[in-house]
Amino acid sequence: MTSYEKAQLAISSLKGAIYEVLEQAPESGLKNVEIGKKLGIYMGHIGHEGHISRTCLEAMKNEGVIKQNEETRTWSLI
């Protein structure tokens, strides 16, 4: 398996984990920080925590899998 393939598999697995968390979330959805902490990926350098989960959430939003409530900043499945 190439490095590219490994990276794509890792991203796919991470998106799958996020999907599972959102499947079990309340109807009101979850915030990035809640999702990231549930998965143990809410990290980064000071002032920039949560970029891993946020990047995946935006990718999934662009793929039409999830949506974000702009008022509450929560994410949920479509």
KAJOPE-V388701 format. One record per backbone hydrogen bond with DSSP energy under -1.0 kcal/mol. CO is the residue of the C=O (numbers start at 1). NH is the residue of the N-H. If there is no record, write none. Layout:
# KAJOPE-V388701
co:CO nh:NH
co:CO nh:NH
This chain:
# KAJOPE-V388701
co:2 nh:6
co:3 nh:7
co:4 nh:8
co:5 nh:9
co:6 nh:10
co:7 nh:11
co:8 nh:12
co:9 nh:13
co:10 nh:14
co:11 nh:15
co:12 nh:16
co:13 nh:17
co:14 nh:18
co:15 nh:19
co:16 nh:20
co:17 nh:21
co:18 nh:22
co:19 nh:23
co:20 nh:24
co:26 nh:29
co:30 nh:75
co:31 nh:35
co:32 nh:36
co:33 nh:37
co:34 nh:38
co:35 nh:39
co:36 nh:41
co:41 nh:43
co:43 nh:50
co:45 nh:48
co:50 nh:54
co:51 nh:55
co:52 nh:56
co:53 nh:57
co:54 nh:58
co:55 nh:59
co:56 nh:60
co:57 nh:61
co:58 nh:62
co:59 nh:63
co:60 nh:65
co:61 nh:64
co:65 nh:78
co:67 nh:76
co:69 nh:73
co:74 nh:69
co:75 nh:30
co:76 nh:67
